[in-house]
């Protein structure tokens, strides 16, 4: 057990006054102090305009799924399999590639909207009338690390706050007993913690990871949520004393943002001890719900758990949740087996999440985003692989005020370059913020002598995808 913290100067603290439920009272005092100082980063804030969504779930396919093998149907690619690409490849490429490689999967139209979906995603295909496809995405980096940072923070070269942190900073939280920004089983590579970092924004907006990519979702948990040796009452006594000392320390340091962030963290940590385990406990979910998410099958069980936890977090008011399928979509070779296995791991969970959110009335104000690092080339790498392609790829969104059963933009006839109604990563960020009621040009933070924003000095809202 750690020794009792030394009391500053000769000030005496009555330990009898900080017993259970003293930590709860101390946490309330911390929040009251932050509110009184006008420096509570998690306080609910009014949006800039009427929001279409209140929260977001990001389904991140780490590695980069192939657009021409999933949702971007290219009949000419199949017809011209093995032939040279009839136009120039990018001036700079990630690696050497060869001739055109037709998709090994069959495409068919689904739903009333007639969206083309490959046989890789039979369950997601049942939800296409709820999806909004963007088939003209393009970015600026063909390496995983830079691409992940660009998608998560808006910058592939500098440390910047993450999308989730900007959203929590802009809107505050709806539940003081859970983090406003959660990332489930995130990758520790290709940017790692920077992908959910608050950077120079208030520390309370930082993403809180649940496990990491090397830990199965069934065993993933918040770090240090439970004390290894102290019981509840004894822990309350110690934390109450610490809170009282810090509160007094803060009184003379109103501009100490780091200390305020720590106080907020202590307050949140206490509240999380009750609500976080309950939120992550899936035992109370019905067998039918678990089957809907694919938790009854070994191959889809892991990502199914992530998706079901995401639903439980957002229905409890968490603002931003990310589920990561990591790191499996990087098929430089063995495309058929790799993408086939990957899709079977996520297809049922993703479709189940969309259907479940809709059935519970949550999809109306929850934005769901399916996205990877970038796309892949329509030309072959080696015998049966595809290289990285940031020049034209597909993502989709659902709920949260986006047009259902809609497809926006297009790539060329072989799926290499975005050509029609192009959408840059900055444009996607601006559109996500707009759907949540935030103007990306007004959501700023002054740091190092200039105003920063998620979209830097670029970005436009793609109004055509909003309902």
Secondary structure by P-SEA (a helix, b strand, c coil): ccccccccccccccccccccaaaaaaaaaaaaaaaaacccccccccccccccccccccccccccccccccccccaaaaaaccccccccccccccccccccccccbbbbbbcccccccccccaaaaaacccbbbbcccccccccaaaaaaaaaccccccccccaaaaaaaaccccccccccbbbccccccccccccccccccccccccccccccccccccccccccccccccaaaaaaaaaaaaaaaaaaacccccaaaaaaaaaaaaaaaaaccccccccccccccaaaaaaaccccccaaaaaaaaaaaaaaaaacccbbbbbcccccccccaaaaaaaaaaaacaaaaaaaaaaaaaacccccbbbbbbccbbbbcccccccccccccccbbbbbcccccccccccccccccccccccccccaaaaaaaaaaaacccccccccccccccccccccbbbbcccccc
